Amino acid sequence: MPWPNAGHTVAVIEEGRHWRPAQFQRSNPWALRNLYQDQGARAAMGTGGFLPVNGGKGVGGSTLINSAISFKTPASVLKGWRENSGFNPKGDFERLLDEVWSTVGVIVNPEPIQGRNNTIFKQGAEALGLKGGWLERGAPGCTGCGACQIGCPSGGKNSVDRTFLAKALHTNRVGVYADCRVEDLPHDGARVSSATGRLMEPNAQAPAGGFEVKAKRFVLSGGPIGSPRLLKRAGLAPNEHVGQHLHFHPAAGVFGAFDEDILHWKGVSQGYYVDAWDEGYLLETSTVTPDLHYVGLGLPFGPELNAVMADLRKTASAGAMVHDEDTVGVVNANSISLEFGDGDRRRMLAGLRRCAEVYFAAGARYVVSSVAGAGVMRDMAQVNAQLHEDVSFSRITAISSHPMGTCRTGDDPAESVVDPSGLVWGTDNLHVADASVFPSSLGVNPQITVMACGLMIGAEAAARV
C-alpha cells in the first residue's frame, strides 16, 4: 500500500464489517447475510437468462469469500492492454505482480490437505493426458476445511485485511473505518471535496447516522458494480462508457458420483485445474455447501434428485469457467443487464462435457450437470447427447464471481472512463482502483491482477497529492 509509505495519511472506508477469523460461522445463510453484496442476491438478467454475480462485503472485500486462487495476468492479455489502452505506462506491472504474489504468500498446498475432491479430478485429468496442475493459492496456512466461500475460520487464507491492510495499519498512518457506506462524492466539477454517506448498524444492517470524510485525493474501489454506480450517482461519469463493457467469468458445474467416499467438503475448496485457456475456458474443482449443491443440480424435484443427494458423500464437484469473449453486460442504477454470448455458451458446454469426461476417466458411476433437463448421465454418449452445443443458456444454472470492466482504462477520453493512472477523465483528484478498470476480460481468477492494479494506481495517486 504505497500511500503511507509515501508519508501520507490514509482513511479506508468500507461498507461491511471488519471480521476476525473466529467470528466466521460455518453457515451459508450467515455468510450470505454478512459477507456478500446484496446478501448474495445480486444478479444479471436479460434475454439470455439469469446469472448471479457474487461479490464480497467487508474489510478485505471479495478476498473474504474467494478461494485464494492465484494467477498472474496472462502475458497475452497484458500485452493487449498495453498496446490498446496504454495500461501501465511505467511498464512495471510484472514487478507489482511479483510483489503481490510474495505478500499474499502464494503456494501450492500440500497434497495431504487437498482432499479427495481434488485428487480424484487430478486422477481423471491425468488419465486423459490433459494439461493441468494444482492451483496456486494465497492460503499458505490452509487447513483444508473447505470453507473459503463462507469466510476462512482458521486465518489460513491471506485475504487483503490480513496482508496489505494489516501492514498499512502498522504504519500508524492508516485508519480503517468499517460499517460506513459511501453514497456521494461532493465536488465542484473537476475536484472532489469529500466522501459522504451513512454509518451502518452492523447487526440490523440499517443506517445509524451519517459521516463526511475530507481529503486531498480519493481512490474509489467499489468494484465493477459499485464504482460505476457511485460515479453516476455523484455526477462524475465522464461519458457513456461508465457501466458499459461489463465482463464476467461465467461458470457452471458437473458432479460425479463414485463408489468411494469423496467427502468433497473436506480438503482445499478449489485445488486442481485443467488448463483449456486456449479453448476459452478453465476447469476448476470446487466445493459448495449441501444447500447450494442441491440447487445446482439440474434435476426436477422428485425421486431422482433425492437419490442423487443421497450420494452426496460419494460425489465430487468441479466446474467450467469461461473467458467471456462475447457476452455483453451493462451496470445500470438498480440492475445489471445481460446478453449471454453464443460463443461463450458453446465454450461453457464444451467445458461441461470435458468435466464429465474427466470424471468418467476417474471411474465415476454417473455424472449430473447444472443443465436443467439433462438428467443423470451414465456414459459419454449420454453426455454428448444431453450437453450438445445447441443447449440454450436459459437451461444452464451458471454463476459468476469475477465481474470486470465498467470503468475501463484507456488513453482516449472518448473511449474509456479512467486514464492509464486510474484518474477519472475530467477530474483532478479521483482515481478508480478495482477490477472495473480492466480494459477487457482477464480469463483467469483475478485477485492477483486486482491487487497489482491497486498498487499501481495507488502509487500514481500518492505521487499527485
C-alpha positions in Angstrom: 0.0 0.0 0.0 2.1 3.0 -1.2 0.3 5.9 0.4 1.6 5.5 4.0 5.0 4.6 2.6 5.0 8.0 0.8 4.2 9.7 4.1 0.5 10.3 3.5 -2.3 9.7 5.9 -5.0 7.3 4.5 -8.6 6.6 5.5 -10.1 3.4 4.2 -13.9 3.4 4.2 -15.8 0.1 3.9 -19.5 -0.7 3.9 -19.1 -4.1 5.6 -17.7 -5.1 8.9 -14.1 -5.8 9.9 -14.2 -9.5 10.8 -11.8 -11.8 12.7 -11.4 -15.4 11.6 -13.0 -16.7 14.8 -16.2 -14.7 14.0 -16.9 -16.5 10.7 -19.7 -19.1 11.1 -19.9 -22.4 9.2 -23.3 -21.3 7.8 -24.1 -20.4 4.2 -27.1 -18.2 5.3 -24.9 -16.3 7.8 -22.3 -15.8 5.1 -24.8 -14.5 2.5 -26.2 -12.1 5.0 -22.8 -10.8 6.3 -20.1 -11.3 3.7 -21.9 -11.0 0.3 -23.0 -7.9 -1.6 -26.8 -7.7 -1.6 -26.8 -10.8 0.6 -25.9 -12.9 -2.4 -29.0 -11.9 -4.4 -27.1 -9.7 -6.9 -27.6 -11.0 -10.4 -27.5 -10.0 -14.1 -30.7 -10.6 -16.1 -31.6 -10.4 -19.7 -33.0 -12.2 -22.8 -30.2 -14.8 -22.5 -31.0 -15.8 -19.0 -30.1 -15.2 -15.4 -26.6 -15.0 -13.9 -25.8 -14.5 -10.2 -22.9 -12.1 -9.8 -21.2 -12.7 -6.4 -19.1 -10.1 -4.7 -17.7 -9.7 -1.2 -18.6 -7.2 1.5 -16.4 -6.4 4.5 -12.8 -5.2 5.2 -10.9 -7.4 2.7 -13.7 -7.3 0.1 -14.1 -10.4 -2.1 -10.9 -11.9 -0.7 -13.0 -12.8 2.3 -15.1 -15.2 0.2 -12.9 -16.3 -2.6 -10.8 -19.5 -2.7 -7.5 -17.5 -2.8 -6.8 -18.9 -6.3 -3.8 -17.0 -7.8 -2.9 -16.5 -11.4 -0.7 -13.8 -12.7 -2.1 -11.7 -15.5 -1.7 -13.8 -18.7 1.1 -12.3 -20.9 -1.1 -12.1 -24.0 -3.8 -10.2 -22.1 -1.3 -7.7 -20.5 0.3 -7.2 -23.9 -3.1 -6.3 -25.4 -3.9 -3.9 -22.5 -0.6 -2.1 -23.0 -0.9 -1.8 -26.8 -4.6 -0.9 -27.0 -5.2 1.0 -23.8 -1.9 2.5 -22.6 -2.2 0.4 -19.5 0.7 0.5 -17.0 2.7 3.3 -18.7 5.7 2.8 -16.4 6.0 -0.8 -17.5 6.5 -2.2 -14.0 3.4 -4.4 -13.7 5.2 -7.6 -13.7 7.2 -6.4 -10.7 4.0 -5.4 -9.0 2.5 -8.9 -9.7 5.6 -10.4 -8.0 5.2 -8.1 -5.0 1.5 -9.2 -4.6 2.5 -12.8 -5.1 5.0 -12.6 -2.2 2.8 -10.5 0.1 -0.1 -12.9 0.0 2.2 -15.9 0.2 1.1 -17.9 -2.8 1.9 -21.6 -2.6 0.7 -25.0 -3.8 -0.9 -26.5 -0.7 0.5 -29.9 0.2 -1.4 -33.0 -1.1 -2.4 -34.4 2.3 -4.8 -31.4 2.8 -6.1 -31.3 -0.8 -8.8 -33.8 -0.2 -10.3 -36.5 -2.4 -12.4 -34.0 -4.4 -9.2 -32.6 -5.8 -7.2 -35.7 -6.1 -9.9 -37.7 -8.0 -10.2 -34.9 -10.6 -6.4 -34.9 -10.9 -6.6 -38.7 -11.4 -9.1 -38.4 -14.3 -7.3 -35.5 -16.0 -4.0 -37.4 -15.9 -5.7 -40.5 -17.3 -6.8 -38.4 -20.3 -3.4 -36.7 -20.7 -4.9 -33.2 -20.1 -2.7 -30.3 -19.2 -3.4 -29.3 -15.6 -2.0 -28.9 -12.2 -2.5 -27.9 -8.6 -4.0 -24.4 -8.2 -1.6 -21.9 -6.6 -3.3 -20.1 -3.8 -2.7 -17.3 -1.4 -3.5 -19.5 1.5 -0.2 -20.8 3.0 -1.9 -21.7 6.3 -4.8 -23.5 4.7 -6.0 -26.5 6.9 -8.3 -27.9 4.2 -11.6 -27.1 6.0 -13.3 -26.3 2.7 -15.0 -23.1 4.0 -13.3 -20.5 1.8 -16.6 -19.1 0.3 -18.1 -18.5 3.8 -15.1 -17.0 5.5 -11.9 -18.7 6.4 -12.2 -19.7 10.1 -8.6 -20.6 10.6 -7.0 -17.4 9.2 -5.0 -19.6 6.9 -6.1 -17.6 3.8 -4.2 -14.4 3.3 -7.0 -12.1 2.5 -6.3 -8.4 2.0 -7.3 -7.5 5.5 -4.6 -9.9 6.8 -1.9 -8.7 4.4 -1.8 -5.3 2.7 -4.2 -3.6 5.2 -2.5 -5.2 8.2 0.8 -3.9 7.0 -0.6 -0.5 6.4 -2.2 -0.3 9.8 1.2 -0.9 11.4 2.5 2.4 9.9 0.1 4.3 12.1 -0.9 6.4 9.1 -3.9 4.4 8.1 -7.3 4.2 9.6 -9.9 1.5 8.5 -13.5 2.6 9.1 -15.9 -0.3 8.7 -19.7 -0.2 8.6 -19.6 3.0 6.5 -21.4 3.2 3.2 -20.2 5.9 0.9 -23.2 7.4 -1.0 -21.9 10.6 -2.6 -18.7 12.4 -3.7 -19.4 16.1 -3.5 -17.4 18.1 -6.0 -17.1 21.4 -7.8 -17.0 19.7 -11.2 -13.4 18.6 -11.6 -12.3 18.3 -8.0 -13.9 16.0 -5.3 -14.0 17.7 -1.9 -15.3 14.8 0.3 -16.9 11.4 0.6 -20.2 11.3 2.4 -22.5 8.5 3.4 -24.3 6.6 6.2 -23.0 4.7 9.2 -24.4 1.2 9.2 -25.6 -0.6 12.4 -23.8 -4.0 11.9 -26.5 -6.3 13.2 -29.6 -4.7 11.8 -27.8 -3.7 8.5 -29.7 -0.4 8.9 -28.5 3.3 8.8 -27.3 4.7 12.1 -26.1 8.2 11.3 -24.0 10.0 8.7 -20.4 10.8 8.0 -18.2 13.0 5.9 -14.5 12.5 5.0 -12.5 15.3 3.5 -9.2 14.6 1.7 -6.9 15.9 -1.0 -7.3 12.8 -3.2 -9.7 9.9 -3.4 -9.5 6.4 -4.7 -12.8 4.6 -5.5 -12.7 0.8 -5.0 -16.3 -0.1 -5.1 -15.8 -2.9 -7.6 -17.2 -3.2 -11.2 -20.8 -2.9 -9.9 -20.4 -0.3 -7.2 -17.8 2.0 -8.7 -19.8 3.0 -11.9 -23.0 3.4 -9.9 -21.3 5.8 -7.5 -19.7 7.8 -10.3 -23.1 8.2 -12.0 -24.9 9.0 -8.7 -22.3 11.6 -7.9 -22.5 13.2 -11.3 -18.9 12.3 -12.1 -19.4 9.9 -15.0 -17.3 11.4 -17.8 -19.1 9.6 -20.7 -21.4 6.9 -21.8 -18.9 4.2 -21.2 -19.4 4.2 -17.4 -21.2 1.0 -16.5 -20.7 -0.4 -20.0 -18.3 -3.3 -21.1 -19.1 -5.4 -18.1 -17.3 -8.8 -18.4 -17.8 -11.9 -16.4 -16.2 -15.3 -15.9 -19.4 -17.4 -16.1 -19.1 -20.9 -14.6 -21.3 -23.9 -14.3 -20.8 -27.3 -12.6 -20.6 -31.0 -13.1 -21.0 -33.5 -10.3 -19.5 -37.1 -10.5 -20.7 -39.9 -8.2 -18.2 -42.6 -7.3 -18.2 -45.9 -5.4 -15.9 -44.4 -2.7 -16.4 -41.6 -0.2 -15.3 -38.3 -1.7 -16.5 -36.0 1.2 -16.0 -33.0 -1.1 -16.4 -30.6 1.9 -13.1 -31.9 3.3 -9.9 -30.5 1.8 -8.9 -27.4 -0.2 -12.1 -25.9 -1.6 -10.6 -25.4 -5.1 -7.3 -27.2 -5.5 -6.9 -28.6 -9.1 -7.5 -27.2 -12.6 -7.3 -28.3 -16.2 -5.8 -25.6 -18.5 -8.0 -25.2 -21.5 -7.4 -21.5 -21.7 -6.7 -21.6 -25.4 -10.1 -23.2 -25.9 -11.8 -20.4 -23.9 -12.3 -22.0 -20.5 -10.6 -23.4 -17.4 -11.8 -26.4 -15.4 -11.5 -26.0 -11.7 -12.6 -28.2 -8.8 -15.0 -26.7 -6.4 -16.7 -27.2 -3.0 -20.1 -26.0 -2.2 -22.4 -26.4 0.8 -25.1 -29.0 0.6 -27.9 -26.5 0.0 -26.1 -24.9 -3.0 -25.2 -28.4 -4.2 -28.9 -29.2 -4.2 -29.8 -26.0 -6.1 -27.0 -26.6 -8.6 -28.2 -30.0 -9.8 -30.2 -29.6 -13.0 -32.8 -32.1 -11.8 -36.5 -31.7 -11.1 -37.9 -32.3 -7.7 -38.6 -36.0 -7.2 -37.1 -39.4 -6.5 -34.1 -39.0 -8.9 -33.0 -35.7 -7.3 -33.4 -37.3 -3.8 -31.3 -40.4 -4.9 -28.5 -38.1 -6.2 -28.5 -36.1 -3.0 -28.3 -39.4 -1.1 -25.0 -40.0 -2.9 -23.6 -36.7 -1.6 -20.8 -38.3 0.4 -19.6 -40.0 -2.8 -20.0 -37.0 -5.1 -17.2 -34.9 -6.5 -17.7 -31.4 -8.0 -16.0 -29.2 -10.5 -16.9 -26.6 -13.0 -16.1 -24.9 -16.3 -15.1 -21.2 -16.1 -15.4 -19.3 -19.4 -13.2 -16.4 -20.5 -16.2 -14.2 -21.6 -15.4 -13.2 -25.1 -18.8 -12.2 -26.5 -21.2 -11.8 -23.5 -22.5 -8.2 -23.1 -23.2 -6.8 -19.7 -24.2 -3.4 -18.5 -24.4 -2.0 -15.0 -27.5 0.3 -14.5 -28.5 2.3 -11.5 -30.6 -0.5 -10.0 -30.0 -3.6 -12.2 -27.4 -5.4 -14.3 -28.4 -6.4 -17.8 -27.0 -9.4 -19.6 -26.9 -10.7 -23.2 -25.0 -14.0 -23.0 -22.8 -14.6 -26.0 -23.4 -17.5 -28.3 -19.7 -18.3 -28.4 -19.5 -18.2 -24.6 -22.5 -20.5 -24.4 -20.8 -23.1 -26.7 -17.5 -22.8 -24.7 -19.3 -23.4 -21.4 -21.0 -26.5 -22.8 -17.6 -27.8 -24.2 -16.2 -27.3 -20.7 -19.0 -29.2 -19.0 -18.6 -32.1 -21.5 -14.8 -32.1 -20.7 -15.6 -32.1 -16.9 -17.8 -35.2 -17.4 -15.1 -36.9 -19.4 -12.6 -36.3 -16.6 -15.0 -37.9 -14.0 -15.7 -40.9 -16.2 -11.9 -41.4 -16.7 -11.6 -41.4 -12.9 -14.2 -44.1 -12.5 -17.5 -42.2 -12.0 -20.7 -44.2 -12.0 -22.7 -41.3 -13.3 -22.5 -37.5 -13.7 -25.0 -34.8 -13.2 -24.6 -31.2 -14.6 -26.1 -27.8 -13.9 -28.1 -28.1 -17.1 -31.8 -28.4 -16.5 -33.3 -31.4 -18.2 -30.0 -33.2 -18.9 -30.7 -35.8 -16.2 -28.4 -38.4 -14.8 -25.8 -39.4 -17.4 -24.0 -42.7 -17.2 -21.6 -42.5 -20.1 -20.1 -40.0 -22.6 -22.7 -40.9 -25.2 -25.4 -39.6 -22.9 -23.3 -36.6 -22.0 -22.7 -35.7 -25.7 -26.4 -36.2 -26.4 -27.6 -34.1 -23.5 -24.9 -31.3 -23.3 -24.8 -30.7 -27.0 -23.8 -27.2 -28.3 -27.3 -26.2 -29.1 -28.5 -26.2 -25.4 -29.8 -22.7 -24.6 -28.2 -20.6 -21.9 -31.5 -20.4 -20.1 -31.2 -24.0 -19.2 -27.8 -23.6 -17.5 -27.6 -22.8 -13.8 -24.5 -20.6 -14.1 -22.8 -18.2 -11.7 -20.1 -15.5 -11.9 -17.7 -14.4 -9.2 -15.5 -12.2 -11.3 -17.1 -9.1 -12.7 -14.7 -6.9 -14.6 -14.8 -3.7 -16.7 -17.4 -0.9 -16.5 -14.7 1.8 -15.8 -12.2 0.7 -18.3 -8.7 2.1 -18.7 -7.7 3.8 -21.9 -5.6 6.6 -23.4 -8.5 8.0 -25.3 -11.0 10.0 -23.1 -13.8 9.4 -25.6 -13.5 5.6 -25.3 -12.6 5.0 -21.7 -13.5 6.0 -18.2 -10.1 6.4 -16.5 -6.7 7.2 -17.9 -3.7 4.9 -17.5 -3.1 6.2 -14.0 -6.6 5.3 -12.9 -7.7 9.0 -12.9 -11.3 9.5 -13.9 -11.3 11.6 -17.1 -12.4 15.2 -16.3 -11.4 15.1 -12.7 -8.3 16.2 -10.9 -8.3 14.0 -7.8 -10.5 11.0 -8.2 -9.0 7.6 -9.2 -10.6 4.2 -9.6 -8.7 1.1 -8.5 -10.5 -2.2 -8.8 -11.4 -4.8 -11.4 -13.6 -2.2 -13.2 -10.5 -0.6 -14.8 -9.7 -3.8 -16.7 -9.8 -2.9 -20.4 -11.0 -6.4 -21.3 -11.9 -9.8 -19.7 -8.9 -11.4 -17.9 -9.6 -15.1 -18.5 -8.3 -16.3 -15.1 -9.1 -15.7 -11.5 -8.4 -12.0 -11.0 -7.3 -11.4 -7.4 -3.6 -11.0 -8.1 -4.2 -8.7 -11.0 -6.7 -6.6 -9.0 -4.2 -6.2 -6.1 -1.4 -5.2 -8.6 -3.7 -2.6 -10.1 -4.3 -1.3 -6.6 -0.5 -0.9 -6.1 0.0 0.7 -9.5 -2.9 3.2 -9.2 -2.2 3.9 -5.5 1.4 4.9 -6.3 0.1 7.2 -9.1 -2.4 8.8 -6.8 0.1 9.2 -4.0 2.6 10.9 -6.3 0.0 13.6 -7.1 -1.0 14.6 -3.6 
